[in-house]
């Protein structure tokens, strides 16, 4: 039986294990034939969308991994707009709206409100929080 999932990631891109665990879980879900519709990055999890993250050459590039997952399987990667702005994570649209000189959101990520998460929760069979 195939189920649809939504993941909520609260942990930062580096410094804790939760984001990497969420990514690995997402990969296994898809490999097992389940549907992952969305990954919603909330609280410190919004740092997973930073285009300014530069891991060492011998370290796993989690931002690039999320981007590849999205491109390969169509998973939506959304950051909470309010949590992102509080933490200096800014999309091009938000940069324009707030008259900022630049944005720092990586490709394949978008910003959304909690309403988008609520809608996703209504249609998913399972919601897992990391």
Secondary structure, DSSP 8 states (H G I E B T S, - for coil): ---EEEEEE-S-SSSSSHHHHHHHHHHHHHHTT-EEEEEEE-GGGGGGGBTT----TTS--HHHHHHHHHHHH--EEEEEHHHHHHTT---HHHHHHTT-S---B-TTEEEE-HHHHHHHHHH-SEEEE-
